[in-house]
Amino acid sequence: MTRRRAPWLAAAVSLALLLPALPGMAAPEPAAAGPAYQLGATPAAPARAAQITTIPDWRLQSSAVATGTGAAISAPGFNDSSWYAVPKRSTVMAGLVANNKYGDVNYGNNLQKANRNDFLVPWWYRRSFTADPAPGTHTFLKLNGGVISRGEVWLNGTKIAGTDTVIGAYPTFEFDVTSLLRKGDNALAIRANSADQDRDLIIHFIDWAQLPPDRNQGIFRDVQLAASGAVSLREPRVDTDLPLPSLNHADVTVKVNARNNTNAPVTAEISGTAGNVGFRQTVSLAAKETKTVSFTPSNTVGLRFLNPQVWWPFQMGGQPMYDAALSASVNGAVTDTAKTSFGVREVSSRLNKGGREFSVNGKPFLVRGGGWASDLFLRTDLRYLQDQMNLVRSMGMNTIRLEGKPENDEFYDMADRAGVMLITGWECCSKWEKYSSFTAEDNRVAGESAEDEAKRIRNHPSLLAFMIGSDAAPGAGLEKIYLDALGRAEWKLPVISSAKALSSPQLGSPGMKMDGPYWWEPPNYWYNEQLGGAAGFASEIGPGPAIPEMDELKKFLPQGDINKLTDYNATQYHLSRSATFNKLTFWGTALDGRYGKPANAAEVVKKAQLANYETNRAQFEAFGRDWSDTNKPATGVIYWMLNNAWPTMYWHLYDYYLATGGSYFGAKTALRPLHVQYSYDDKSIAVVNTGLADVPGLSVQATVFNLDGTVKADETRPVSAKANGSVRAGTLPQPSGLSTTYFTRLLLKDGSGKVLDRNVYWLSTKADTLNYGASTWYHTPQSGYADLKGLNNLAAASVQSSAKSTVEGEHTKTTVTLTNNSSGKQVGFFLRANIRKGAGGPEVLPTDWSDNYVTLWPGETLTLTGSYRTADLGGATPSVEINGHNVAKQVLSAPIR
C-alpha cells in the first residue's frame, strides 16, 4: 500500500510490510510465507462487572492446514504459533495482506496472486486469553457483527454456536460463557465458512472494483467479552420529539433493556443522566427476564428539554451532541453500565411531484451526496475514515449513501460530528436481491440483519433513511419481515422500498429513480429533465471514469498500463471487473471530440481533469438550481461514486490516495453554500443558497471573454438569494463575434462589492448533443460534441506566485497567492497547486484545499490555502508545485514560519 497511512488499527504493524512498488518497475514478489504482523500482549477477560475486553487480534489459519477439530483447536494448550497473526477486525484476505502474502495488492495485477481456491474452505480464528472469574460475575461473548459467511464458535473445547445460528454479515450475537471460563489460560476459536455473494447474505463489491478473492470471508467487526453482575444493561437508546415548526422544546425519551442474568427474581435500580438531567427507577425482574425501562417527560422531570441545542446538517446549522449514561445497581452495588450519545433533531420525508423529499427539523433538505465504498478488504483505518469525512464536508457534500456497506460504529460518530447525513440499506446484484431463491433461513437472516443494523445505528442524528432494496423492491412477504424487524428496533426514520422506481406493497413508491448514467455525459445532460437529469431524486448517477493525476496513477499502475490510456479500447484492470466498464471507450471518444485527441498518456490525464471538472460541477449545479423548480423539482442526487474501495480510474470524487483532482473541485465549486452558476440548457444564471436565511442585496457580474482574452460582454445585475433554494438572475449575455471556444466568469458580490463566490466556465458556440433514443441503462450517447479544442492553442500566460506556511495545532496551512501579471490579455487557465515533501518530493496527502484548478485574467489575484498534517511532511520543508494549461511549471519553497 503506498499511501502514508499506517494500516488499520494497530501501530504494531510494521510499515515495512506496506512499502510501495516503485512506479514503472516490476511488481514485487510475494513475501515469504509466515507471520509478519505481531500479536500484542495476551488479553484478559473482564474481572469485574461493567467491564468489557475487546479481542485485540487473532491467529489465523486455513482449515486445509489446521485440520483439527473445533474442540482441539479451541483447547487452551493448542499450539497456534505457526499461524498468521492478524488485526482484530480482519477478514481472511485482510489478514493475509497484513502479512505481505501477496506483495502490494494495490499495484498492477498483484491482487491476482491470491488464489480463489484458497478461500473455498473454512478458515480458523483463534485467540488465547486469561481469566480470573469472580463469584457473582457473569461473562458474555459478544459478536458485534456477523461472521462471513457463517461461523462456528468454540471456547475451551466447547462449541457455543454453529453455522446454523451464526450466519451473515450483520446479525449480532451474545452468548453467556460464564460456566466455560477457567482461571488462568483460555482459548476462543471461530471458524469462518467460505463466502459466495450469490449464495450468502454478505458484503459484495459488484463492479466497483476487482473482487476480494476471499469475498470478505471472516471477521470484520469487534468480538468482545463483557462482564456484569446480576443485571445487565443492553441497547440504550434515546428518542427526541420536536414540536415542529417550533424548536423551543424537545421531549426526550431514554430507554434501556435490563436483563436478569440469574435464576432468581431480583430488584434493580436503574439510574442515569441525559444531558444534565438525572433520573432513576426501580425495576423488578423475574428469573432470566428482560424488561425495557423507559424514562419520559411524563415520569421524569426535566426530560422536556427547554430551548434545546438542535442538531443540523452542517450547511444548515451546528452539530451539538448530548450524552446519556445509565447504571444498574443491585443492593447498592453497580452491576452494569451503558451509554450512548444523541442529537436533538427530527427527520421526515414525503413525495414531492413524485420525487422523495427529505426534511430535517421541518426544513426541506436537498440531498446532494455520494455513494460510499468501504475498504475492499473491510479494514478499519480510523484516520483514513476521518480524512475522508473531512474531505466530504470540505467539498460541501451533505449526504453519503451506504449501499450494502454499513461501516463500523466510529464512522457514524464522525458523521454526527461533521453534520453529514447518511442513507443506509442493502446492496444490489447479489443474494440480497435474489428474492426468488430465499429460503426460510434467508428470510430469518435478512430480518435479523435489518433489526441488528437498525439497533446499532438508530441513535445517530446523522441517519436519514433505510433502503430495504437497491435495484429491486422486496415483495410483500420479505417487506413485512424487514418492516417488522425495523419496528422491533424502534427505527423512527423513513424506510424506502428501493433506490429504483419500484414500489413495495406497504411502503408504496420510493420516490427514487435509477435511470443512469454510469458513464460519461456532457454538462448539458444534467439539465435535460430526462433519465438522470435534474428532476426528482436520482439515487445513483455519475459520469463514470475519473482519471487521477499522474502522481497517483504511478502509485498503482505500471508504466505499460499508463501508456495504454491512449487506447480507449484496451482493457484496464484498474477500471472495473465489468465488461461494460473495463475500457474507456466513448469516454475517450468524447474527450477526443470535445478537447482534441491527446498525443500521449500525460495529455489524457491533463484533459481528463477538465472533462471531469465541468461535468461533475454541472451535475450538482443542475440539481441545486432545480431544487426550486415548482413543476418538476429536483429533490436529491447521489453521485456514483464518492470514493474507491481499491485504486481505480472509475467512479470517485477523490481517489484512493485521497488526492483531489478535477472531479473533486468541480463538485466543490458546485456545492458552495452560496453559489452563482450558469445553466447549460437555457443559458440562465442562478444563485443557489443552502442556508436557512435569505441573503438580500447581492449582485451578479457576468463577463464573457473570447479565447484571446478580449472582453465581449460584461453585465452586472442585482439579486437576492432565497433561503434554502435557488433564484434566477437573468441570462448570460450572448454577444456576437464569439470565438468557437470562449470563457465566462461569474462573480457573486455583496453590497460592498466583496466577492462571495467566483465561477469560471469554458464554453463553446457548438453545443453537445445527445441521442436519447439510443440510451442504455448506463449511458446516453452523444451525437455531436462541443468544440473546446481552442484550449489547446491558448497563448502562454505569466503568473506570479508566492507561498508561505504556518502551523496551526497538528496541521500546517500553506497559503499560495497567484497573480496573472501577463502583459497582454492572456488568461491563466486551470492552475493547480499541490504541496510536496520538499522540492521534487512526493505529494502531501490528504491536503484540504480551499479551491484549485483556478483560472485568472490579467490583473486578477487569487489566494489558495491547503491544510494538512504537519507530520505528513516527514520533517521536510513544504514545497509548492504549480501547473497550468498555458502556464509554465513553478516550484516554490513554502517554509513554515
Disulfide bonds with the S-S distance in Angstrom:
Cys428-Cys429 2.28
